[in-house]
Amino acid sequence: MTRDGQAVGAVGKSRPGWRPDKLRQQREAHGLTLEGAGEQLREVAQAAGLTVPAANFQTLWQHEQ
């Protein structure tokens, strides 16, 4: 797709400093699967009285990609 004669860049938001490899490394360093990390996030949010996030393994996987 083009806009004003120029190619449109990659789809998605620019995230300066985003390090998906670090997210995965930290999760694995704590011995967590994607499913386990999601469960931990939901438990922490609930204990803090926050709205429980939709932290499922698909969402976490997408953040790590």
C-alpha positions, 0 to 999 in steps of 0.5 A, a space after each residue: 500500500 502506498 501513501 502519497 507515492 511512498 510505501 507505508 512502513 511496517 504495521 504496528 506501533 513503534 516501540 523504542 527500546 522494546 526488547 521481546 527477547 528480554 521478556 522471554 529470557 526473564 520469563 524462562 529464567 523464572 521457570 515460567 511457561 507462557 501459561 504460568 506467567 499469565 496465571 502469575 500476572 492475573 494473581 498479582 493484579 487481583 491481589 493488588 485490587 487491580 482489574 485482572 488483565 487478559 494475560 493469556 498465553 497468546 497475549 504474552 506470546 505476542 509481546 515476546 515476538 
